[in-house]
Amino acid sequence: MTEEGGEQVLRAMGLAGSLQGAIEPENMPAAIEAIEAAIHQDDAARQVARSLDIAQRAESADHTPTLRQRARPIIDMLKRAHAEGKAVVWGV
C-alpha cells in the first residue's frame, strides 16, 4: 500500500500521522466500523462525482485504487487478529 493509501486508512480510524502504533483486540470492532463508514462516504462521494460527470473523465485515465480496495486487506487482517485476540502493530 502506498503512503497515501495507508494514511487514508489510518485517518479513517482516527490514527492519522501515526508512524508507529497498535490496535488492541478490544478496539478492533470500532476501528473496522470507522473504516467501513469512511468507505461508504468515499463511495457516496464518487457516486455524486460520477453523476455530475466530473470523475468519469478522470477515472478513465486514473486507475487509482479506491478506499474500498485499499482498506479490504486491513479490515480482513483486523478481523483475523480480533478473532485470535492479538494486536495489530505497525512501524516497529
C-alpha positions in Angstrom: 0.0 0.0 0.0 1.3 3.5 -0.8 1.9 6.0 1.9 -1.1 8.0 0.7 -3.3 4.9 0.9 -2.1 4.0 4.3 -2.7 7.5 5.6 -6.2 7.4 4.2 -7.0 4.2 6.2 -5.3 5.5 9.3 -7.3 8.7 9.1 -10.5 6.7 8.9 -9.5 5.0 12.2 -8.6 8.3 13.8 -4.9 7.5 13.7 -3.6 9.8 11.0 0.1 10.7 11.3 0.9 7.6 13.4 4.2 6.3 12.1 4.1 3.7 14.8 1.1 2.3 16.6 -1.0 -0.6 17.6 -4.7 -1.6 17.7 -5.6 -3.8 20.6 -8.3 -6.5 20.0 -10.9 -4.7 22.1 -10.5 -1.6 19.8 -10.8 -3.5 16.6 -14.6 -3.6 16.2 -14.7 0.2 16.4 -11.7 0.5 14.0 -13.4 -1.7 11.5 -16.7 0.2 11.9 -14.8 3.5 11.3 -13.1 2.2 8.2 -16.4 0.9 6.8 -18.1 4.2 7.4 -15.2 6.0 5.6 -15.6 3.6 2.7 -19.4 4.3 2.5 -18.6 8.1 2.5 -15.9 7.6 -0.2 -18.3 5.5 -2.3 -21.0 8.2 -2.0 -18.7 11.0 -3.0 -17.5 9.0 -6.0 -21.1 8.4 -7.0 -22.0 12.0 -6.7 -18.9 13.0 -8.8 -19.9 10.4 -11.4 -23.4 11.7 -11.6 -22.0 15.1 -12.1 -19.7 13.6 -14.8 -16.7 15.1 -13.1 -14.9 11.9 -12.0 -16.0 9.8 -15.1 -13.5 11.5 -17.3 -10.8 11.4 -14.6 -11.4 7.8 -13.8 -10.9 6.8 -17.5 -7.3 8.0 -17.2 -6.8 7.4 -13.5 -6.7 3.9 -12.1 -6.0 4.8 -8.5 -7.4 2.2 -6.1 -10.5 3.3 -4.1 -10.6 3.3 -0.4 -12.7 0.2 -0.6 -9.9 -1.6 -2.4 -7.2 -0.3 -0.2 -9.0 -1.0 3.1 -10.2 -4.5 2.4 -6.9 -6.3 3.3 -6.7 -4.1 6.5 -10.3 -5.0 7.5 -9.6 -8.7 6.9 -6.4 -8.5 9.0 -8.2 -6.7 11.8 -11.0 -9.3 11.8 -8.5 -12.2 11.9 -6.4 -10.6 14.7 -9.6 -9.8 16.7 -10.7 -13.5 16.4 -7.3 -14.6 17.7 -7.1 -11.9 20.4 -3.9 -10.4 19.0 -2.9 -6.8 18.5 -2.1 -5.3 15.1 1.2 -3.4 15.3 2.9 -1.2 12.7 6.1 0.8 12.3 8.0 -1.1 14.9 
